[in-house]
């Protein structure tokens, strides 16, 4: 589809490469008249004097040559026009010198460059022509004073030649005046057109543009006045009359600031519309002179109020939800603890033997209750964090103990999933000032997620290190990885990644709790993952107090149990759990 645009009436059209005939015809007419006058003078000279007066014919030829050249080469460019002016100067000065110098009959032709320049429609050429005319007159005068100039014609011949020089030069100046008047007329028309369009533009503004002199006097108003503002009041009573009485002091301060600093803005209630709001932007354009724009911002104010109210309602709703979940979690955890306690008694057969089926049921009840309790604890912790009611129970302890305890709890889950769980801990103590339960929960959530997304035969590695007061926990797996789309969402409450099977085995709170616990400690969590290449989650906490040398404390080892395979040979600082 081809789009057409209307020409801009304000923009000046670019000059064309060719010559404008309407602009050139006065100049061509003068040149032709110049040549015609020379021809008439030559004919008249034949009847007045004999052919032996060669300086007269040379002078007429010197005057005709520039006119002939100008007819052919005029309008060919600025350099050509400059050369033509030089040619006019040479021709005029030569004719004056050949007819007696500056006191001769054709001395007026020394002004030929001025007459030619006035017809070129370029004001800067007029100065060049005047300079060339002065030079030509000086040359003619020097020729006369030195005695090199021929004798000046006398009698009728002097009258004919003088009349020729005066008429041709005068016609040139008249043609230049005509061209200048026409050029000024075109300029005035273009200026009037610009003013008209500018007035149309200003009068059609959706806001009110004003000009202010001094501190209150409004000199000009253009555009549409906002509701509650009267242009008549502005022009008669000043800018302060636009504002309600309660805002006039603020308006006066804004005007003073604009004079002092160059710009100022404020919003105020208009005097004739107290239910509306008007914005004023002021800019200093000259000493003691300001321009400004008045616009109605009532709709924007109402929109901001509605957004603020919606935000407050959403925050209140979220806080209410968090309080409800926290209270509900407490109410659910109390009977759940009783269920788990009684099922634990049944599993231990404390009051007598049970059949194998009932014992299996008790085991399932206890296992399901434990899972449900973990979920409730996660929801309770997240609710407290969102409600800003979670408080860290800080203490000084060895971070390796909390990490090791968490890994022991997940050993059975790793064995069931067929995943090798490794822990790389330094042999020296990592003394931290942190919440022990939160640190343990960070490791539990990260390792549990890694086990969930790592296929059988894979590996999950937990690395703990300390440097520069920072405790770093890194959990890396060789699982399926996380897509870039899921990676952007992870870390927000109730957001999950993976397929339906993995989503059904969690609440989406694991990573959000890790991130929240890290922020509460002043740290951060970072996730790096690629589909098919596994995932690495790093948690950095500025809680490290000191890191002892390996010689100060023995290396950590896996507690020996009959059903647990021995640690792999990765060094004394490695705890490894291999699936059965």
C-alpha positions, -999 to 999 in steps of 0.1 A, spaced: 0 0 0 14 34 -10 11 62 15 9 98 3 16 128 25 4 163 20 31 190 16 40 209 46 29 245 40 53 258 67 85 242 55 103 262 28 106 242 -4 141 231 -13 157 251 -42 155 234 -75 185 227 -97 171 246 -126 165 283 -131 131 298 -121 118 316 -152 96 339 -131 126 351 -111 150 354 -141 128 373 -166 135 408 -151 172 402 -152 171 388 -188 150 417 -198 175 442 -185 204 424 -203 185 424 -235 176 461 -230 213 468 -223 223 452 -256 195 469 -275 206 503 -261 242 497 -271 231 488 -306 210 520 -309 240 540 -296 263 524 -322 239 533 -350 237 569 -337 275 571 -335 277 562 -372 259 595 -381 278 616 -356 315 607 -360 337 589 -384 350 553 -380 384 565 -370 372 570 -333 381 534 -323 379 540 -285 342 546 -288 336 512 -306 359 494 -281 339 509 -252 306 498 -267 321 463 -273 334 462 -237 299 470 -224 281 445 -247 304 415 -239 293 410 -203 257 412 -212 261 385 -239 279 362 -216 254 367 -188 225 358 -211 242 324 -217 256 315 -183 234 332 -158 219 309 -131 247 283 -135 258 285 -99 273 308 -73 308 306 -87 296 315 -122 277 344 -109 307 357 -91 328 355 -123 301 373 -142 303 402 -117 340 404 -123 333 405 -160 308 433 -156 334 452 -135 361 447 -161 337 457 -190 323 488 -172 358 500 -161 372 495 -196 344 514 -212 348 543 -187 386 544 -193 382 544 -231 358 573 -230 378 597 -208 379 581 -173 357 590 -144 349 624 -159 340 609 -193 307 603 -208 305 566 -198 317 569 -162 283 556 -150 292 522 -164 316 518 -134 284 510 -115 276 481 -139 286 454 -113 261 470 -88 233 469 -114 241 433 -124 243 422 -87 209 437 -79 193 415 -106 208 382 -92 183 378 -64 211 373 -39 217 400 -13 253 389 -7 261 396 -44 252 433 -39 281 438 -16 305 420 -40 292 442 -69 297 474 -48 333 464 -41 340 456 -77 324 489 -88 347 508 -65 377 489 -78 366 496 -114 361 533 -107 396 535 -91 411 519 -122 393 543 -145 404 573 -124 441 561 -124 440 557 -161 427 592 -165 452 607 -140 481 590 -156 472 603 -191 467 568 -206 430 574 -212 420 586 -247 404 620 -251 369 622 -239 342 625 -266 325 659 -269 294 673 -285 265 651 -296 286 619 -293 293 626 -256 256 631 -251 247 598 -268 273 578 -248 264 595 -215 227 590 -221 234 553 -229 254 547 -197 228 564 -175 198 547 -190 213 512 -190 227 515 -154 194 530 -142 174 503 -158 196 477 -141 191 493 -107 154 495 -114 152 458 -123 171 449 -92 146 470 -71 118 451 -88 133 418 -81 140 428 -45 104 439 -40 92 407 -54 115 387 -32 104 406 -2 68 400 -11 74 362 -14 92 364 20 63 383 35 38 358 22 58 328 35 61 345 68 24 352 70 17 316 61 40 304 89 23 328 114 -11 315 103 -2 279 107 15 286 140 -16 304 153 -38 275 141 -14 251 159 -15 270 191 -52 276 191 -58 239 185 -37 228 215 -56 205 239 -39 225 267 -36 262 275 -3 278 266 5 311 284 32 338 285 39 354 318 57 387 324 71 393 359 55 373 387 18 372 377 10 392 346 -3 369 318 3 386 284 -8 358 260 -30 328 261 -34 302 234 -52 268 233 -80 252 253 -83 262 289 -88 234 314 -121 232 332 -121 255 362 -97 281 346 -110 313 329 -88 329 303 -105 363 310 -96 360 346 -60 351 337 -56 382 314 -72 406 338 -62 394 373 -30 374 366 -19 339 370 -26 337 407 -63 341 400 -63 306 383 -57 288 416 -79 284 446 -70 306 476 -54 276 495 -30 270 466 -21 306 456 10 307 479 23 275 463 17 290 428 36 322 437 65 301 450 65 280 418 67 312 397 96 325 418 114 292 414 109 293 376 125 328 375 153 316 397 160 281 385 147 282 349 118 258 353 92 247 378 61 225 380 32 221 403 -4 209 405 -32 230 421 -69 232 425 -84 257 401 -105 286 415 -136 278 394 -135 240 398 -125 228 433 -132 192 424 -106 192 396 -68 193 394 -47 214 371 -10 209 364 13 239 355 47 236 338 67 268 336 99 275 317 120 307 316 127 319 281 141 354 289 148 376 319 115 384 335 96 363 309 81 328 314 61 305 292 39 277 306 13 251 299 -19 245 320 -34 211 316 -62 192 333 -48 162 352 -81 152 370 -83 119 351 -47 110 358 -53 119 395 -84 97 397 -65 69 379 -36 71 404 -61 71 433 -78 40 419 -44 23 414 -33 31 450 -66 18 463 -63 -13 443 -28 -18 455 -38 -13 491 -67 -37 487 -44 -63 471 -19 -59 499 -46 -62 525 -59 -93 508 -25 -108 506 -19 -100 543 -53 -115 552 -45 -146 532 -11 -149 549 -27 -146 583 -54 -171 574 -28 -196 562 -7 -191 593 -37 -196 616 -50 -225 596 -15 -241 596 -14 -239 634 -49 -254 636 -39 -283 613 -6 -290 629 -21 -296 663 -43 -326 654 -17 -338 629 9 -341 657 -16 -362 676 -22 -384 646 15 -389 641 21 -396 678 -6 -423 680 5 -438 647 41 -439 661 28 -457 692 10 -482 670 42 -487 649 62 -494 681 35 -518 694 37 -502 728 3 -516 740 4 -550 723 10 -568 691 -6 -558 657 -13 -578 626 10 -572 597 -17 -553 578 -25 -530 607 12 -524 612 15 -515 575 -14 -491 578 2 -474 609 34 -470 589 15 -454 560 -4 -431 584 29 -420 600 46 -415 566 17 -395 552 14 -374 583 51 -366 582 47 -355 545 17 -334 553 34 -318 583 63 -308 561 39 -291 537 21 -273 565 54 -261 579 64 -248 545 31 -229 541 34 -216 577 69 -203 571 60 -187 538 29 -171 554 50 -157 582 75 -143 558 49 -127 536 32 -112 566 66 -100 579 62 -119 611 90 -144 607 119 -138 631 152 -155 628 165 -173 658 201 -166 654 229 -185 672 265 -194 668 272 -229 656 292 -250 631 274 -248 597 287 -283 588 266 -299 615 233 -284 601 243 -294 565 253 -330 576 220 -334 596 199 -324 566 218 -348 543 212 -377 567 175 -370 567 175 -372 528 196 -403 526 166 -426 524 150 -405 497 182 -406 477 184 -444 481 148 -448 470 154 -425 439 186 -444 430 206 -411 431 241 -408 446 242 -380 472 276 -365 480 286 -338 504 318 -319 501 325 -301 534 358 -285 547 376 -302 575 378 -270 595 349 -256 614 326 -231 597 314 -210 626 284 -189 616 259 -166 633 226 -177 617 193 -195 623 201 -232 625 167 -244 615 166 -220 585 200 -231 573 190 -268 576 158 -260 558 177 -244 529 198 -276 525 167 -298 528 147 -279 502 176 -276 477 186 -313 479 149 -324 479 143 -305 447 175 -319 431 165 -354 440 131 -349 425 145 -338 391 175 -362 389 168 -395 372 180 -428 386 218 -433 384 224 -395 386 243 -376 412 236 -347 436 265 -329 452 263 -305 482 294 -282 485 299 -260 515 327 -234 518 334 -201 535 354 -170 524 355 -133 533 327 -136 559 304 -154 534 290 -189 538 284 -205 504 262 -235 499 261 -250 464 238 -279 454 245 -293 419 227 -322 402 229 -340 369 192 -339 364 170 -329 335 176 -292 339 152 -263 338 139 -245 307 145 -207 304 108 -200 307 105 -219 340 138 -204 353 123 -169 352 94 -180 374 113 -201 399 118 -185 433 83 -170 435 58 -186 459 38 -215 445 57 -215 412 68 -250 400 88 -263 371 89 -297 353 61 -319 342 28 -329 359 45 -357 378 71 -335 394 45 -307 401 22 -331 419 50 -339 444 54 -304 459 38 -271 467 61 -247 448 74 -233 481 108 -249 483 129 -224 463 108 -194 474 116 -204 510 153 -207 502 153 -173 486 133 -158 515 156 -173 542 187 -161 523 173 -125 521 165 -126 558 201 -134 565 212 -106 541 223 -131 514 211 -141 479 202 -172 459 213 -178 423 202 -205 398 221 -218 368 206 -244 346 203 -258 311 180 -284 298 197 -318 298 227 -305 316 215 -303 352 210 -275 377 233 -256 401 218 -235 429 241 -213 450 232 -197 483 256 -171 497 250 -158 533 271 -131 550 271 -150 583 305 -166 586 324 -156 618 356 -177 614 370 -206 595 395 -227 615 424 -245 599 421 -282 591 444 -290 620 422 -274 646 393 -299 641 390 -334 628 374 -342 594 337 -350 594 328 -385 587 295 -403 579 280 -419 611 285 -456 608 253 -477 604 250 -513 594 227 -506 564 248 -477 551 276 -484 526 311 -470 535 320 -436 522 336 -434 488 373 -427 486 371 -390 479 392 -378 509 385 -370 545 366 -339 537 339 -357 516 307 -373 529 292 -397 504 260 -416 505 257 -442 477 223 -458 469 218 -494 478 
